[in-house]
């Protein structure tokens, strides 16, 4: 189950039903947009909510003042009270949204957090390792080590003129021995760096560890990670000297691929589980029943599917609320995974134990 503070907030929000309802707002800020297009789009969307709440939201964004940090801004306002909750992220949102409903609109936030990690990022070269963490589009440098190659006592120099009756000067064999020792030290350095990462960051809830490096660098480092090695995804690229912002850009591309593949693998596991034990539930009615009975372990749904409303609310919101209440994981799917869910009525779930289907 998702465990960090943002998921805890989602669990609290899923139970929030204040008198007068909740206004949920999702928008992106583009400080480079001199035309203030993002502000205009937000104002247009806020025409759907009570004026006093729209004024409260825009008061956080006064023109001519610095905008809040974070590319994406997500807010929840009690329409008839003073409670409000805000989350920011560097990841992008699909669209600007403002909704007034009896409860918070959580699907876009769940989608953001489901894809947002956190992920460990390790950039490795033969003589340097950097450790970073990527979460919700933000990247932070945590640690780093360098191999001190000057500790090796061999150094190449020109051979002096020598007396043939005396011993030899620097030889090709000496150079080869040095290179072998250097290669050995580099390999040991990467393995030991992996061990340090496991010791210092083994308690982080990283979904994957993205190891960026040329050749066999990622594989050598993974040997030192122990059980954490199963989280490794290798990227064959040289970014060791690049700023963290460039590494974050490269990560965004890679994570788009990883997230889509993860969703496709989930749908395949569901397909394989149909008719097996404990099995899978498919379709809106069957998944809701499994959730209500606490049988569902992981729910996957297509947010764009045309579900039947549940108690006048979007079905996706009901999937999320029940999953949070029963400790199930929940994943809004996109792309090929969402298309494949179309064969199952837009939603399916892996089960904790076998479901009894009505006769």
C-alpha positions in Angstrom: 0.0 0.0 0.0 1.1 3.6 -0.6 2.5 4.9 2.6 3.9 8.5 2.6 2.5 11.6 4.0 0.7 12.6 0.8 -1.1 9.2 0.8 -2.1 9.7 4.4 -3.6 13.1 3.4 -5.5 11.4 0.6 -7.0 8.9 3.1 -8.1 11.7 5.3 -9.6 13.6 2.3 -11.5 10.6 1.1 -13.5 10.7 4.3 -14.1 14.5 4.3 -17.7 15.5 3.8 -18.2 19.0 5.2 -21.5 20.8 5.1 -21.6 22.8 1.8 -19.2 20.4 0.1 -15.6 20.8 -1.1 -14.1 22.7 -4.0 -11.2 20.8 -5.6 -8.9 22.7 -7.9 -6.0 21.4 -10.1 -3.9 23.8 -12.2 -0.3 24.4 -13.5 1.7 27.5 -13.0 4.0 28.6 -15.8 6.1 31.6 -14.5 7.6 32.0 -18.0 4.2 32.6 -19.6 4.1 36.4 -19.8 0.6 36.3 -21.2 -0.6 34.7 -18.0 -2.4 32.1 -20.0 -2.4 29.7 -17.0 -4.2 32.4 -14.9 -6.8 33.0 -17.5 -7.5 29.2 -17.8 -7.8 28.9 -14.0 -10.2 31.9 -13.8 -12.4 30.4 -16.5 -12.5 27.0 -14.7 -13.3 28.7 -11.4 -16.5 30.1 -12.9 -18.0 26.6 -12.0 -17.5 27.1 -8.2 -19.0 29.5 -5.6 -17.6 33.1 -6.0 -16.3 33.3 -2.5 -14.2 30.2 -2.9 -12.9 31.3 -6.3 -11.9 34.6 -4.6 -10.1 32.6 -1.8 -8.2 30.7 -4.4 -7.2 33.7 -6.5 -6.1 35.5 -3.4 -3.3 33.0 -3.1 -2.1 34.1 -6.6 -2.0 37.9 -6.6 -0.8 39.5 -9.8 2.6 41.1 -9.6 3.7 38.8 -6.8 5.9 35.7 -6.9 3.9 32.6 -7.6 4.0 29.6 -5.2 6.7 27.1 -5.9 5.8 24.0 -7.8 4.7 23.6 -11.3 1.4 21.9 -10.3 -0.9 23.3 -7.6 -3.7 21.2 -6.0 -6.1 22.6 -3.5 -9.1 21.5 -1.5 -11.4 24.1 0.1 -14.4 23.6 2.4 -17.1 25.7 0.6 -18.8 26.7 3.9 -15.7 26.8 6.2 -12.1 27.8 6.5 -10.3 24.4 6.1 -8.1 24.1 3.1 -5.4 21.7 2.0 -2.7 22.3 -0.6 -0.2 20.0 -2.4 2.4 21.1 -4.9 4.5 19.1 -7.4 6.9 19.5 -10.3 5.1 16.9 -12.3 2.5 18.1 -14.9 -1.2 17.7 -14.7 -3.5 16.6 -17.5 -5.7 19.6 -17.4 -7.0 22.5 -15.3 -9.9 21.4 -13.2 -12.2 23.0 -10.6 -15.1 21.0 -9.1 -17.6 21.7 -6.3 -18.9 18.4 -5.0 -19.9 16.8 -1.7 -16.4 15.4 -1.3 -12.9 16.1 -2.7 -12.1 15.0 -6.3 -9.2 12.7 -5.8 -8.6 10.8 -9.0 -6.1 13.4 -10.6 -4.2 13.5 -7.3 -4.1 9.7 -7.0 -2.8 9.5 -10.6 -0.1 12.0 -9.8 1.1 10.3 -6.6 0.9 6.8 -8.2 3.3 7.9 -10.8 5.4 10.2 -8.7 7.6 7.8 -6.8 9.7 8.3 -4.8 12.5 6.7 -6.9 16.1 6.3 -6.1 18.5 7.7 -8.7 22.2 6.6 -8.9 24.5 8.1 -11.5 27.6 5.9 -11.8 31.0 6.2 -13.6 34.2 4.3 -13.1 35.4 6.7 -10.5 32.4 8.5 -9.2 28.9 7.7 -7.8 26.1 10.2 -7.1 22.9 9.3 -5.2 19.7 11.3 -5.7 16.0 10.9 -5.0 13.2 11.9 -7.4 9.7 12.5 -6.1 6.8 14.2 -7.7 9.1 15.8 -10.3 11.5 17.2 -7.7 15.1 15.8 -7.4 17.4 16.1 -4.4 21.0 15.1 -4.3 21.7 12.9 -1.2 25.2 11.5 -1.3 28.2 10.8 -3.5 31.7 9.2 -3.5 34.8 9.3 -5.6 37.5 6.7 -6.1 40.8 8.2 -5.0 43.0 6.8 -7.8 46.1 8.6 -6.6 46.4 6.1 -3.9 47.6 3.6 -6.5 51.4 3.8 -6.3 52.1 3.2 -10.0 52.2 6.2 -12.3 53.2 6.3 -15.9 56.4 8.2 -16.7 59.0 8.3 -19.5 61.6 5.6 -19.4 65.1 7.0 -18.6 68.1 6.2 -20.6 69.5 3.1 -19.1 72.7 1.1 -18.9 72.1 -2.2 -20.7 74.2 -3.9 -17.9 71.7 -2.7 -15.3 68.0 -3.5 -14.7 65.2 -2.4 -16.9 63.2 0.9 -16.6 59.4 1.3 -16.9 58.0 -1.6 -18.9 54.8 -2.4 -20.8 54.2 -5.2 -18.2 54.3 -2.5 -15.4 51.7 -0.5 -17.3 49.5 -3.6 -17.7 49.7 -4.4 -14.1 48.7 -0.9 -13.2 45.7 -1.0 -15.5 44.6 -4.4 -14.0 44.9 -2.9 -10.5 43.0 0.2 -11.6 40.2 -1.9 -13.2 40.0 -4.1 -10.0 39.8 -1.0 -7.8 37.1 0.6 -10.0 35.0 -2.6 -9.8 35.4 -2.8 -6.0 34.6 0.9 -5.7 31.3 0.4 -7.5 30.3 -2.6 -5.5 31.2 -0.9 -2.2 29.2 2.1 -3.3 26.2 -0.2 -3.8 26.7 -1.5 -0.3 26.8 2.0 1.1 23.6 2.9 -0.7 21.9 -0.2 0.7 23.1 0.6 4.3 22.2 4.3 4.2 19.0 4.3 2.1 17.6 0.7 2.5 14.7 2.1 4.6 13.6 4.5 1.8 10.3 3.5 0.2 11.8 3.7 -3.3 9.6 2.1 -6.0 12.6 1.5 -8.2 16.3 2.5 -8.3 17.3 4.0 -11.6 21.0 3.4 -12.2 22.4 5.6 -14.9 25.8 4.7 -16.3 27.6 3.5 -19.4 28.7 -0.1 -20.0 28.7 -2.5 -17.0 28.7 0.3 -14.4 25.0 -0.3 -13.4 25.5 -4.1 -13.1 28.7 -3.7 -11.0 27.0 -1.3 -8.6 23.9 -3.5 -8.4 26.1 -6.4 -7.1 26.6 -4.4 -3.9 23.0 -3.6 -3.3 22.0 -7.0 -1.9 18.2 -7.5 -2.0 17.7 -3.9 -3.3 19.2 -5.1 -6.6 15.8 -6.3 -7.6 14.6 -2.7 -7.8 17.3 -1.7 -10.3 16.4 -0.4 -13.7 19.5 0.5 -15.8 19.8 3.4 -18.2 22.9 3.4 -20.4 23.8 7.0 -20.4 26.7 9.2 -19.1 25.3 12.0 -16.8 27.9 11.9 -14.1 28.9 15.5 -14.6 25.5 16.9 -15.4 23.4 19.2 -13.0 20.6 17.6 -11.1 18.0 19.5 -13.2 19.3 17.7 -16.4 19.2 14.3 -14.6 15.6 15.1 -13.5 14.6 15.8 -17.2 16.1 12.4 -18.2 14.3 10.8 -15.3 10.9 12.2 -16.4 11.4 10.5 -19.8 12.4 7.2 -18.3 9.6 7.2 -15.7 7.0 7.7 -18.3 8.1 4.5 -19.9 8.4 2.6 -16.6 5.0 3.7 -15.3 3.2 2.7 -18.5 5.0 -0.7 -18.5 4.1 -1.2 -14.8 0.4 -0.6 -15.6 0.6 -3.0 -18.5 2.2 -5.7 -16.3 -0.6 -5.2 -13.7 -3.3 -5.7 -16.4 -1.5 -8.9 -17.6 -1.4 -10.2 -14.0 -5.1 -9.6 -13.8 -5.7 -11.4 -17.1 -3.6 -14.3 -15.9 -5.5 -14.3 -12.6 -9.0 -14.7 -14.1 -10.2 -18.1 -13.2 -7.3 -18.8 -10.9 -7.0 -18.7 -7.1 -7.2 -16.2 -5.5 -8.1 -14.7 -8.9 -9.3 -11.4 -10.2 -12.5 -9.3 -10.3 -13.4 -7.5 -13.5 -16.0 -4.9 -14.3 -17.5 -2.2 -12.2 -20.0 -4.2 -10.2 -17.7 -7.1 -9.5 -14.8 -4.8 -8.4 -17.1 -2.7 -6.2 -18.4 -5.9 -4.5 -14.8 -7.2 -4.0 -13.8 -3.8 -2.5 -16.8 -3.7 -0.1 -16.0 -7.2 1.1 -12.3 -6.4 1.6 -11.3 -8.9 -1.1 -9.5 -6.6 -3.5 -5.7 -6.3 -3.2 -4.9 -3.9 -6.1 -7.5 -2.1 -8.2 -6.6 -0.8 -11.7 -9.0 1.5 -13.6 -9.2 3.7 -16.6 -10.0 7.3 -15.4 -11.4 8.1 -18.9 -13.9 5.2 -19.0 -17.6 5.9 -19.1 -18.6 4.2 -15.8 -22.0 4.3 -14.2 -22.1 6.9 -11.4 -22.2 5.6 -7.8 -24.4 7.5 -5.5 -24.3 10.4 -7.9 -20.5 10.4 -7.8 -17.9 9.3 -10.4 -17.2 5.6 -10.0 -13.5 6.2 -10.0 -13.9 8.2 -6.8 -15.7 5.3 -5.2 -13.0 2.8 -6.3 -10.4 5.1 -4.6 -12.4 5.7 -1.4 -13.0 1.9 -0.9 -9.4 1.0 -1.7 -8.1 3.5 0.8 -10.6 2.3 3.4 -9.7 -1.4 3.0 -5.9 -1.1 2.5 -5.9 -1.9 -1.2 -3.6 -0.4 -3.7 -5.1 1.7 -6.5 -3.7 2.6 -9.9 -5.3 4.8 -12.6 -4.0 3.5 -15.9 -3.2 5.1 -19.2 -2.2 4.1 -22.7 -2.2 0.4 -23.6 -3.1 -0.7 -20.1 -6.2 1.6 -20.2 -7.1 0.2 -23.6 -6.8 -3.4 -22.4 -9.1 -2.6 -19.4 -11.8 -1.8 -21.9 -12.2 -5.5 -22.4 -13.0 -5.7 -18.6 -15.4 -2.8 -18.4 -12.7 -0.3 -17.6 -11.7 -1.7 -14.2 -10.3 -4.8 -12.6 -8.7 -6.0 -9.4 -6.3 -8.5 -8.1 -7.8 -10.3 -5.1 -6.5 -11.3 -1.7 -8.7 -14.3 -1.6 -11.1 -16.0 -3.9 -14.3 -14.1 -4.8 -17.7 -15.9 -4.6 -19.6 -15.0 -7.7 -23.4 -14.9 -7.5 -25.0 -17.9 -9.3 
